[in-house]
Amino acid sequence: MADHRDFLSGLSPDHKADLTRTSDWAGLIHLALHGGLIALFGTLIALQIPLWPLLLPVQGILIVFLFTLEHECTHRTPFRSPALSDWVGRVSGLLIFLPFEWFRYFHLAHHRFTNIPGQDPELEGTKPRTPGQWILHVSGLPLWRANLALILRLTTDRERAAYLPERALPRMNREARIMLGLYALAAMSLWWSPLLLWVWLLPIVIGQPFLRLYLLAEHGDCAFVANMFENTRTTFTNALIRFLAWNMPYHVEHHVFPAVPFHRLPDLHQLMRQNLKVTARGYTTFTRDYLARRLR
């Protein structure tokens, strides 16, 4: 049975070079559209147009899905400029309470040991196994608690996960301290104006369950093996979700060849489609099947 290594070895060097060519323009256009929507809905909420509370979930989804952009930035693939990828990743992480410098190494370990128990840090107590655990997971409450605890550990130089290189710890700690300072300023601003509460804080709490549902499909109930065609899922979905998630529903494709930038994943998908072993026809279908397995 062919695995992802066989697929990669079948691509010519020229084809690989073409697929992995990054582009500032592709990234900046996508960023302008995504960021523009956040600014637009934030402005409509701030102006309190009629029925403006109905826009809070939309704003929340737009912001929390910056996670997929931060994730891409850890690979330095959204833009040709590595520095631009790093700064966009840091700002995205600031908005969703996920330190970028730390997440880079967490995510590198996830790619190196995808879905291998005891080695993939994503498997550390984050996959719900019962309906009750699923409800708690989807609520986002464990995530907010974990992320705030992480920021505090980094701020006080107490984060020592095995996948974190010693040389990078000062950089991670410094970023966390800056983030904590900015959050303190944001909290102080609430004494004078509730603006940040309505355009940022409350929306991301409301929007987080949508991201939790999306992320469960990436590896949930996949095999605990090294073959990326079996331990990762590609989800077939609509253009809007692919846009919000920076094409990460093509998740098998991303794991097989992480150096391919988001805008070339559809091309890689066409080459790989016949090799896919774990797929879902939409996030509703995945969630229904996932819960059915939990109930059994």
PEBEL-V136942 format. One record per residue. N is the residue number from 1. PSI is psi in degrees with one decimal (NA if undefined). NEAR is the number of other ideal C-beta (glycine too) atoms within 8 Angstrom. D_FIRST is the distance of its C-alpha to the first C-alpha in Angstrom with 2 decimals. Layout:
BEGIN
n->(N & N)
psi->(PSI & PSI)
near->(NEAR & NEAR)
d_first->(D_FIRST & D_FIRST)
END
This chain:
BEGIN
n->(1 & 2 & 3 & 4 & 5 & 6 & 7 & 8 & 9 & 10 & 11 & 12 & 13 & 14 & 15 & 16 & 17 & 18 & 19 & 20 & 21 & 22 & 23 & 24 & 25 & 26 & 27 & 28 & 29 & 30 & 31 & 32 & 33 & 34 & 35 & 36 & 37 & 38 & 39 & 40 & 41 & 42 & 43 & 44 & 45 & 46 & 47 & 48 & 49 & 50 & 51 & 52 & 53 & 54 & 55 & 56 & 57 & 58 & 59 & 60 & 61 & 62 & 63 & 64 & 65 & 66 & 67 & 68 & 69 & 70 & 71 & 72 & 73 & 74 & 75 & 76 & 77 & 78 & 79 & 80 & 81 & 82 & 83 & 84 & 85 & 86 & 87 & 88 & 89 & 90 & 91 & 92 & 93 & 94 & 95 & 96 & 97 & 98 & 99 & 100 & 101 & 102 & 103 & 104 & 105 & 106 & 107 & 108 & 109 & 110 & 111 & 112 & 113 & 114 & 115 & 116 & 117 & 118 & 119 & 120 & 121 & 122 & 123 & 124 & 125 & 126 & 127 & 128 & 129 & 130 & 131 & 132 & 133 & 134 & 135 & 136 & 137 & 138 & 139 & 140 & 141 & 142 & 143 & 144 & 145 & 146 & 147 & 148 & 149 & 150 & 151 & 152 & 153 & 154 & 155 & 156 & 157 & 158 & 159 & 160 & 161 & 162 & 163 & 164 & 165 & 166 & 167 & 168 & 169 & 170 & 171 & 172 & 173 & 174 & 175 & 176 & 177 & 178 & 179 & 180 & 181 & 182 & 183 & 184 & 185 & 186 & 187 & 188 & 189 & 190 & 191 & 192 & 193 & 194 & 195 & 196 & 197 & 198 & 199 & 200 & 201 & 202 & 203 & 204 & 205 & 206 & 207 & 208 & 209 & 210 & 211 & 212 & 213 & 214 & 215 & 216 & 217 & 218 & 219 & 220 & 221 & 222 & 223 & 224 & 225 & 226 & 227 & 228 & 229 & 230 & 231 & 232 & 233 & 234 & 235 & 236 & 237 & 238 & 239 & 240 & 241 & 242 & 243 & 244 & 245 & 246 & 247 & 248 & 249 & 250 & 251 & 252 & 253 & 254 & 255 & 256 & 257 & 258 & 259 & 260 & 261 & 262 & 263 & 264 & 265 & 266 & 267 & 268 & 269 & 270 & 271 & 272 & 273 & 274 & 275 & 276 & 277 & 278 & 279 & 280 & 281 & 282 & 283 & 284 & 285 & 286 & 287 & 288 & 289 & 290 & 291 & 292 & 293 & 294 & 295 & 296)
psi->(125.8 & 144.0 & -173.0 & -27.4 & -38.2 & -40.8 & -47.0 & -38.6 & -19.7 & -8.4 & 136.4 & 156.6 & -39.0 & -40.2 & -41.2 & -42.7 & -38.5 & -44.5 & -31.2 & 6.3 & 119.4 & 166.1 & 121.6 & -39.2 & -45.6 & -43.5 & -42.7 & -37.0 & -46.1 & -41.5 & -41.0 & -38.9 & -46.4 & -48.9 & -35.3 & -38.1 & -39.5 & -44.7 & -40.4 & -52.3 & -32.1 & -40.1 & -43.2 & -37.2 & -43.7 & -35.2 & -9.3 & 54.6 & 164.8 & 135.2 & 25.8 & -29.6 & -25.1 & -16.2 & -12.4 & -45.3 & -36.0 & -47.2 & -41.1 & -43.4 & -43.0 & -40.8 & -47.3 & -26.6 & 0.4 & -14.3 & -41.8 & -30.7 & -44.6 & -42.5 & -46.8 & -36.3 & -26.3 & -26.2 & -8.5 & 40.8 & -18.4 & -28.6 & 156.5 & -33.6 & 117.2 & -36.9 & -39.8 & -42.4 & -42.2 & -45.1 & -37.9 & -39.3 & -40.9 & -44.3 & -41.9 & -44.7 & -37.5 & -42.0 & -25.5 & 13.1 & 41.1 & 103.1 & 124.1 & -45.2 & -39.3 & -46.0 & -30.6 & -45.9 & -34.5 & -46.5 & -34.3 & -41.9 & -37.6 & -41.8 & -37.3 & -33.8 & 44.2 & 119.5 & 24.5 & 110.9 & 137.8 & -10.6 & -35.7 & 114.4 & -19.1 & -17.5 & -2.6 & 82.7 & 25.1 & -9.3 & 114.4 & 138.8 & -8.1 & 161.4 & -38.9 & -43.9 & -36.3 & -45.0 & -46.0 & -43.1 & -48.6 & -27.6 & -26.5 & -8.6 & -45.4 & -33.5 & -46.7 & -41.5 & -44.5 & -42.4 & -40.6 & -40.1 & -38.9 & -46.9 & -40.8 & -39.0 & -41.1 & -40.4 & -35.2 & 13.8 & 44.5 & 9.7 & 118.0 & 46.3 & 150.0 & -27.5 & -0.1 & 117.8 & 139.6 & -38.2 & -24.0 & -11.1 & -43.4 & -37.6 & -41.1 & -43.2 & -40.9 & -44.1 & -43.7 & -38.3 & -38.9 & -43.7 & -46.1 & -38.4 & -42.1 & -37.0 & -36.2 & -41.9 & -40.4 & -41.3 & -40.2 & -34.6 & -23.1 & -19.1 & -30.1 & -30.2 & 137.4 & 13.5 & -49.7 & -29.5 & -44.1 & -33.5 & -10.7 & -62.8 & -53.4 & -42.8 & -40.4 & -28.1 & -42.7 & -36.4 & -20.6 & -39.6 & -33.1 & -38.5 & -38.6 & -44.4 & -41.5 & -46.7 & -29.6 & -30.7 & -19.3 & -42.7 & -1.5 & 128.7 & 25.3 & 162.9 & 146.8 & 69.5 & 170.0 & -17.9 & 117.8 & -20.8 & -11.3 & -24.4 & 2.9 & 150.4 & 135.4 & 132.9 & 123.9 & 122.7 & -173.1 & 170.4 & -32.2 & -46.7 & -39.4 & -36.8 & -50.8 & -37.2 & 13.3 & 43.9 & 14.9 & -10.5 & -23.4 & 67.5 & -34.0 & -44.9 & -43.6 & -41.8 & -34.1 & -38.5 & 75.9 & -19.3 & -8.0 & 124.2 & 160.3 & -37.8 & -8.8 & -1.7 & -36.1 & -35.8 & -42.3 & -37.1 & -42.4 & -34.9 & -28.4 & -11.2 & -40.5 & -15.0 & -12.3 & 132.5 & -26.8 & 110.5 & 166.3 & 143.7 & 74.0 & 157.9 & -27.9 & -44.3 & -45.0 & -47.2 & -42.8 & -46.8 & -38.5 & -46.3 & -35.0 & -39.7 & -36.2 & -40.3 & -30.6 & NA)
near->(2 & 6 & 10 & 10 & 6 & 8 & 13 & 10 & 6 & 5 & 9 & 5 & 5 & 6 & 8 & 11 & 8 & 7 & 12 & 11 & 8 & 11 & 10 & 10 & 6 & 10 & 17 & 9 & 8 & 13 & 11 & 8 & 9 & 14 & 8 & 8 & 9 & 11 & 8 & 8 & 12 & 11 & 8 & 10 & 14 & 9 & 7 & 5 & 6 & 3 & 6 & 11 & 5 & 7 & 11 & 13 & 11 & 9 & 15 & 16 & 12 & 14 & 14 & 13 & 15 & 12 & 12 & 11 & 15 & 15 & 11 & 14 & 14 & 12 & 9 & 10 & 12 & 15 & 14 & 7 & 7 & 7 & 6 & 11 & 16 & 11 & 8 & 13 & 15 & 11 & 8 & 14 & 14 & 9 & 10 & 12 & 11 & 9 & 13 & 15 & 11 & 14 & 14 & 10 & 12 & 11 & 10 & 10 & 12 & 11 & 9 & 7 & 9 & 13 & 14 & 10 & 7 & 4 & 7 & 11 & 9 & 8 & 10 & 5 & 3 & 7 & 8 & 10 & 5 & 7 & 8 & 6 & 9 & 12 & 8 & 10 & 12 & 10 & 10 & 11 & 7 & 10 & 9 & 11 & 8 & 8 & 10 & 9 & 8 & 11 & 13 & 9 & 9 & 16 & 10 & 6 & 7 & 6 & 12 & 4 & 7 & 3 & 8 & 12 & 6 & 5 & 4 & 10 & 11 & 6 & 8 & 14 & 12 & 8 & 14 & 13 & 10 & 8 & 13 & 11 & 8 & 9 & 8 & 8 & 8 & 11 & 7 & 7 & 10 & 10 & 4 & 4 & 6 & 6 & 8 & 11 & 9 & 11 & 10 & 12 & 8 & 10 & 15 & 14 & 10 & 10 & 16 & 14 & 10 & 12 & 13 & 13 & 11 & 12 & 8 & 13 & 14 & 10 & 9 & 10 & 4 & 11 & 8 & 7 & 7 & 7 & 9 & 12 & 14 & 10 & 14 & 15 & 14 & 14 & 13 & 8 & 8 & 5 & 5 & 6 & 11 & 11 & 10 & 11 & 11 & 11 & 10 & 13 & 12 & 13 & 13 & 15 & 13 & 11 & 12 & 12 & 11 & 8 & 6 & 12 & 14 & 13 & 10 & 11 & 14 & 9 & 8 & 14 & 11 & 7 & 7 & 12 & 7 & 4 & 8 & 10 & 6 & 12 & 10 & 12 & 6 & 9 & 12 & 6 & 9 & 14 & 11 & 8 & 9 & 12 & 10 & 8 & 8 & 11 & 6 & 4)
d_first->(0.00 & 3.82 & 6.52 & 10.20 & 11.27 & 9.53 & 11.25 & 14.42 & 14.62 & 14.64 & 17.76 & 21.04 & 23.56 & 25.92 & 23.52 & 22.74 & 26.49 & 27.26 & 24.92 & 26.29 & 29.92 & 31.89 & 35.04 & 38.07 & 39.13 & 36.00 & 36.14 & 39.90 & 40.04 & 37.49 & 39.35 & 42.67 & 41.55 & 40.09 & 43.02 & 45.47 & 44.43 & 44.94 & 48.34 & 49.27 & 48.59 & 50.10 & 53.23 & 53.50 & 53.27 & 55.81 & 58.17 & 57.75 & 57.58 & 58.03 & 55.25 & 53.81 & 52.31 & 49.79 & 48.41 & 47.54 & 44.07 & 43.27 & 44.47 & 42.51 & 39.20 & 39.90 & 40.64 & 37.95 & 35.23 & 36.41 & 33.94 & 31.17 & 33.35 & 34.05 & 30.36 & 29.83 & 32.84 & 31.32 & 28.93 & 31.98 & 30.29 & 32.66 & 35.37 & 35.82 & 38.34 & 36.93 & 40.31 & 40.22 & 36.80 & 38.21 & 41.38 & 39.78 & 37.43 & 40.49 & 42.44 & 39.58 & 39.21 & 42.97 & 43.04 & 40.40 & 41.44 & 38.32 & 39.23 & 37.24 & 37.57 & 36.25 & 33.44 & 32.14 & 31.29 & 30.14 & 27.66 & 26.55 & 25.78 & 23.84 & 21.60 & 21.28 & 20.37 & 19.04 & 19.18 & 19.56 & 22.62 & 25.53 & 24.43 & 23.85 & 27.48 & 26.63 & 25.91 & 29.43 & 31.11 & 30.27 & 27.98 & 30.23 & 29.46 & 32.50 & 34.38 & 37.14 & 34.95 & 33.39 & 36.91 & 37.93 & 34.83 & 35.26 & 38.96 & 38.21 & 40.84 & 38.63 & 37.38 & 40.95 & 42.05 & 39.18 & 39.69 & 43.45 & 43.12 & 40.76 & 43.31 & 46.08 & 44.22 & 43.55 & 47.15 & 48.45 & 46.02 & 44.46 & 40.75 & 38.88 & 35.19 & 33.13 & 31.17 & 34.47 & 35.77 & 39.44 & 40.47 & 39.38 & 41.22 & 44.60 & 43.10 & 41.42 & 44.65 & 46.76 & 44.68 & 44.90 & 48.68 & 49.08 & 47.10 & 49.22 & 52.36 & 51.38 & 50.57 & 54.01 & 55.65 & 53.82 & 55.03 & 58.57 & 58.53 & 58.20 & 61.78 & 63.00 & 60.51 & 57.67 & 55.93 & 52.87 & 52.52 & 52.26 & 50.25 & 47.81 & 47.92 & 48.16 & 45.69 & 42.89 & 43.49 & 43.31 & 40.28 & 38.13 & 36.85 & 35.28 & 33.34 & 32.33 & 30.93 & 29.04 & 27.55 & 26.38 & 23.86 & 22.08 & 20.43 & 22.31 & 20.50 & 17.10 & 14.97 & 16.39 & 13.40 & 13.11 & 10.21 & 12.55 & 10.55 & 11.16 & 14.49 & 16.36 & 17.70 & 19.05 & 22.19 & 23.72 & 27.42 & 30.65 & 32.05 & 34.46 & 31.92 & 29.79 & 33.09 & 34.11 & 30.77 & 30.57 & 27.38 & 25.52 & 24.25 & 21.59 & 20.37 & 16.64 & 17.85 & 20.43 & 18.28 & 15.77 & 18.88 & 22.00 & 24.33 & 24.27 & 27.54 & 27.85 & 29.31 & 26.38 & 23.65 & 24.22 & 23.55 & 20.29 & 19.36 & 20.00 & 17.64 & 14.81 & 15.63 & 13.05 & 10.22 & 12.14 & 11.10 & 14.42 & 17.61 & 21.23 & 23.92 & 26.62 & 27.91 & 30.14 & 27.32 & 25.30 & 28.51 & 29.42 & 26.12 & 26.18 & 29.74 & 29.08 & 26.60 & 29.27 & 31.97 & 30.14)
END
